[in-house]
């Protein structure tokens, strides 16, 4: 769960649910035709990582193939029958780099590495309480909370692990802020959003800047409390989301100038739970909870990064948003500009994936695993049969 509210509830549930996975919880593989197929994209498909309920060991991977129009559920279990406990507990990020597919499995404390064309297991890289992954050159960089999965006012500083993508060995660690989340790499600098989420209400409010050559933290930029999401545009600007405190301090989005490493803009009217870039448009999904009102406020905004202004408050234009109970995952196909939004529903049963065209009109939808969240587009043909 991304919100501290959900993290707290999930940790309590973890104490009750943590055990070896029971047979009845295993989700069988399933192929579901959702479109006619044959769209002929350079992007051949995408993997969707379902986080799964904390403590239930139910993280799964689905795959959508553009050529066939088939959406395949729970492919990791089918492709890797010999892997004990399947993918693991809480899938938190998924990326393709080179010929490998990387999945960050938060509460299982490792990064699962697979062949990107077959989804077959290659290795696991142990990293405690790992969160997100980025790449440059021969290295992968993984943010880590470092300590156990628990709310603790004395929780330790986190770090970024450096992995050699050839040997899959951890070759370095760089201490950053408290409970580091998403990252971006700009030039020779890696930026890390520090949340301090375990130390609630004493959240962190900084972005750590790491020099990749020395692999040392060279600066902390004061931004806003409880930072989470991070993306960058083509003009040297880095967008960072603050989740606020769920009371009097609302969620908002900040802009950092990567040349000067300073905050240049505070977007008070752009709350954010998830965001992604599509050309010069920043797509921002918000499902902001407030303890005072007990309500969620939902928005689907588009921010023009050249004009630096919100140009739409609803990128879903056909009324489909009324069907979405808990908007969660977000992605934009960089070629077709299709928009993908996931619905986590009640967080304990299968979710739904919605595909919209670039104009925000629904093309298709399908049932996913539990808590569908993270996307990885691929340009290579994926073979799930051999």
Residue pairs with C-beta under 8 A, 6 or more apart in sequence:
1 7
1 9
1 10
1 51
1 54
1 347
1 371
2 228
2 243
2 273
2 274
3 243
3 246
3 273
3 289
4 197
4 200
4 226
4 243
4 246
5 246
5 289
5 291
6 347
7 151
7 197
8 151
10 53
10 54
10 55
11 54
11 149
11 150
11 151
13 53
13 54
13 55
14 54
14 55
14 107
14 149
15 55
16 55
17 53
17 54
17 55
17 56
18 55
20 57
20 85
21 56
21 57
21 58
21 85
21 86
25 56
25 57
25 58
26 77
26 86
27 58
27 60
27 73
27 74
27 77
27 350
27 369
28 74
29 72
29 73
29 74
29 75
29 77
29 78
30 72
30 73
30 74
31 70
31 71
31 72
31 73
32 70
32 71
32 72
32 73
32 366
32 367
33 68
33 69
33 70
33 71
34 64
34 69
34 70
34 71
34 355
34 364
34 365
34 366
35 69
35 363
35 364
36 69
37 65
37 66
37 67
37 68
37 69
37 70
38 67
38 69
39 66
39 67
39 69
39 336
40 66
40 67
41 66
41 333
41 335
41 336
42 335
42 379
43 66
43 333
43 334
43 335
43 336
43 377
43 378
43 379
44 65
44 66
44 67
44 378
44 379
44 380
44 381
44 382
45 63
45 64
45 65
45 66
45 67
45 377
45 378
45 382
46 63
46 64
46 331
46 333
46 340
46 375
46 376
46 377
46 378
47 61
47 62
47 63
47 94
47 96
47 101
47 119
47 375
47 376
47 378
48 61
48 62
48 63
48 64
48 329
48 342
48 353
48 368
48 372
48 373
48 374
48 375
49 59
49 60
49 61
49 91
49 93
49 94
49 103
49 372
49 373
49 374
49 375
49 376
50 58
50 59
50 60
50 61
50 62
50 91
50 351
50 368
50 369
50 370
50 371
50 372
50 373
51 59
51 90
51 91
51 92
51 370
51 371
51 372
51 373
51 374
52 58
52 59
52 60
52 87
52 89
52 90
52 91
52 369
52 370
52 371
53 347
53 348
53 370
53 371
54 89
54 90
54 107
54 149
55 89
55 107
56 89
57 85
57 86
57 88
57 89
57 108
58 89
58 369
58 370
59 86
59 87
59 88
59 89
59 90
59 91
59 103
59 105
59 108
59 369
60 73
60 74
60 76
60 77
60 86
60 87
60 91
60 369
60 370
61 74
61 75
61 76
61 87
61 91
61 94
61 103
61 119
62 71
62 72
62 73
62 74
62 75
62 353
62 368
62 369
62 372
63 71
63 72
63 75
63 119
63 382
63 384
64 70
64 71
64 72
65 71
65 72
65 382
71 353
71 366
72 384
73 367
73 368
73 369
74 369
75 119
75 384
76 83
76 86
76 87
76 114
76 119
77 86
77 87
78 384
79 118
79 119
79 120
79 121
79 384
80 86
80 119
80 120
80 121
83 121
85 108
87 103
87 105
87 112
88 105
88 107
88 108
88 110
88 112
89 105
89 106
89 107
89 108
90 105
90 106
90 107
90 108
91 103
91 104
91 105
91 106
91 373
91 374
92 104
92 105
92 106
92 130
92 131
92 132
92 373
92 374
93 102
93 103
93 104
93 131
93 132
93 133
93 374
94 101
94 102
94 103
94 104
94 374
94 375
94 376
95 101
95 102
95 133
95 134
95 135
95 376
96 102
96 116
96 376
96 377
96 378
97 135
97 140
97 165
98 116
98 165
99 115
99 116
99 117
100 113
100 114
100 115
100 116
100 122
100 165
101 113
101 114
101 115
101 116
101 119
101 376
102 111
102 112
102 113
102 114
102 133
102 140
103 111
103 112
103 114
104 111
104 130
104 131
104 132
104 133
104 142
105 111
105 112
105 130
106 129
106 130
106 131
106 149
107 129
107 149
109 126
109 127
109 128
109 129
109 130
110 124
110 125
110 126
110 127
110 130
111 124
111 125
111 127
111 130
111 133
111 140
111 142
111 163
112 121
112 124
113 121
113 122
113 123
113 124
113 125
113 168
114 120
114 121
114 122
115 122
116 378
116 380
116 382
117 380
117 381
117 382
117 383
118 382
118 383
118 384
118 386
119 382
119 384
122 168
123 168
125 142
125 163
125 168
125 169
125 170
126 170
127 142
127 144
127 161
127 170
128 144
128 145
128 146
128 147
128 148
129 144
129 145
129 146
129 147
129 148
129 149
130 142
130 143
130 144
130 145
130 161
131 142
131 143
131 144
131 145
131 180
131 181
131 182
132 142
132 143
132 181
132 182
132 183
133 140
133 141
133 142
133 143
134 140
134 141
134 183
134 184
134 185
134 190
135 141
135 165
135 185
136 185
136 190
136 212
138 164
138 165
138 166
139 162
139 163
139 164
139 165
139 171
140 162
140 163
140 165
141 160
141 161
141 162
141 163
141 183
141 185
141 190
142 160
142 161
142 163
143 158
143 159
143 160
143 176
143 180
143 181
143 182
143 183
143 192
144 158
144 159
144 160
144 161
144 180
145 155
145 158
145 179
145 180
145 198
146 156
146 157
146 158
146 159
147 155
147 156
147 198
150 198
151 198
151 200
152 198
152 199
153 199
153 202
154 199
155 178
155 179
155 198
155 199
156 178
157 175
157 176
157 177
157 178
158 175
158 176
158 177
158 178
158 179
158 180
158 194
159 173
159 174
159 175
159 176
159 180
160 173
160 174
160 176
160 180
160 183
160 190
160 192
160 210
161 170
161 172
161 173
162 170
162 171
162 172
162 173
162 174
162 215
163 169
163 170
163 171
164 171
172 215
174 210
174 215
174 216
174 217
175 217
176 192
176 194
176 208
176 210
176 217
177 192
177 194
177 196
177 204
177 206
177 208
177 220
178 194
178 195
178 196
178 197
178 198
178 199
178 204
179 194
179 195
179 196
179 197
179 198
179 199
179 204
180 192
180 193
180 194
180 195
180 208
181 192
181 193
181 194
181 195
181 227
181 228
181 229
181 230
182 192
182 193
182 228
182 229
182 230
183 190
183 191
183 192
183 193
183 230
184 190
184 191
184 230
184 231
184 232
184 238
185 191
185 212
186 232
186 236
186 238
186 258
187 258
188 211
188 212
188 213
189 209
189 210
189 211
189 212
189 218
189 258
190 209
190 210
190 212
191 207
191 208
191 209
191 210
191 230
191 238
191 256
191 258
192 207
192 208
192 209
192 210
193 207
193 223
193 227
193 228
193 229
193 230
193 240
193 241
194 204
194 205
194 206
194 207
194 208
194 227
195 203
195 204
195 226
195 227
195 228
195 243
196 202
196 203
196 204
196 205
196 225
196 226
197 203
197 226
200 245
201 245
203 225
203 226
203 245
204 225
204 226
204 227
205 222
205 223
205 224
205 225
205 226
205 227
206 220
206 221
206 222
206 223
206 227
207 220
207 221
207 223
207 227
207 230
207 238
207 240
207 256
208 217
208 219
208 220
209 217
209 218
209 219
209 220
209 221
209 261
210 216
210 217
210 218
211 218
219 261
221 256
221 261
221 262
221 263
222 263
223 240
223 242
223 254
223 256
223 263
224 240
224 242
224 244
224 252
224 254
224 266
225 242
225 243
225 244
225 245
225 249
226 242
226 243
226 244
226 245
227 240
227 241
227 242
227 243
228 241
228 242
228 243
228 272
228 273
229 239
229 240
229 241
229 272
229 273
229 274
229 275
230 238
230 239
230 240
230 241
231 238
231 239
231 275
231 276
231 277
231 282
232 238
232 239
232 258
232 277
233 239
233 277
233 280
233 282
233 305
234 280
234 305
235 305
235 306
236 257
236 258
236 259
237 255
237 256
237 257
237 258
237 264
237 305
238 255
238 256
238 258
239 253
239 254
239 255
239 256
239 275
239 282
240 253
240 254
240 255
240 256
241 251
241 252
241 253
241 254
241 272
241 273
241 275
242 251
242 252
242 253
242 254
242 272
243 251
243 273
244 250
244 251
244 252
244 271
244 288
246 289
246 290
246 291
247 290
247 291
247 292
248 292
250 268
250 271
250 288
250 290
251 271
251 272
251 273
251 286
251 288
252 266
252 267
252 268
252 269
252 270
252 271
252 272
253 267
253 270
253 271
253 272
253 275
253 284
253 303
254 263
254 265
254 266
254 267
255 263
255 264
255 265
255 266
255 267
255 308
256 262
256 263
256 264
257 263
257 264
265 308
267 303
267 310
269 310
270 284
270 286
270 301
270 303
270 310
271 284
271 286
271 288
271 297
271 299
272 284
272 285
272 286
273 285
273 286
273 287
273 288
273 327
273 328
274 284
274 285
274 328
274 329
274 330
275 282
275 283
275 284
275 285
275 330
276 282
276 283
276 330
276 331
276 332
277 283
277 305
277 332
278 332
278 334
278 337
278 339
279 337
280 304
280 305
280 306
281 302
281 303
281 304
281 305
281 311
282 302
282 303
282 304
282 305
283 300
283 301
283 302
283 315
283 330
283 332
283 339
284 299
284 300
284 301
284 302
284 303
285 299
285 300
285 327
285 328
285 330
285 341
286 297
286 298
286 299
286 300
286 301
287 296
287 297
287 298
287 326
287 327
287 328
288 296
288 297
288 298
289 295
289 296
290 297
298 321
298 324
298 327
299 313
299 314
300 312
300 313
300 314
300 315
300 316
300 321
300 327
300 341
301 310
301 312
301 313
301 314
301 315
302 310
302 311
302 312
302 315
303 309
303 310
303 311
304 310
304 311
314 321
314 360
315 339
315 356
315 360
316 339
316 341
316 356
316 360
317 359
317 360
317 361
318 356
318 360
318 361
318 362
320 354
320 356
320 362
321 327
323 343
324 341
324 343
324 352
324 354
325 343
325 344
325 345
325 346
326 343
326 344
326 345
326 346
326 347
327 341
327 342
327 343
327 344
328 342
328 343
328 344
328 351
328 371
328 372
328 373
329 340
329 341
329 342
329 344
329 353
329 372
329 373
329 374
329 375
330 339
330 340
330 341
330 342
331 339
331 340
331 375
331 377
332 338
332 339
332 340
333 340
333 377
334 377
336 358
337 357
337 358
338 355
338 356
338 357
338 358
338 363
339 355
339 356
339 357
339 358
339 360
340 353
340 354
340 355
340 356
340 375
341 353
341 354
341 356
342 351
342 352
342 353
342 354
342 368
342 372
342 373
343 351
343 352
343 353
343 354
343 372
344 351
344 371
344 372
344 373
345 351
345 352
347 370
347 371
348 370
349 370
350 367
350 368
350 369
350 370
351 367
351 368
351 369
351 370
351 371
351 372
352 365
352 366
352 367
352 368
352 372
353 365
353 366
353 367
353 368
353 372
354 362
354 365
355 362
355 363
355 364
355 365
356 362
356 363
357 363
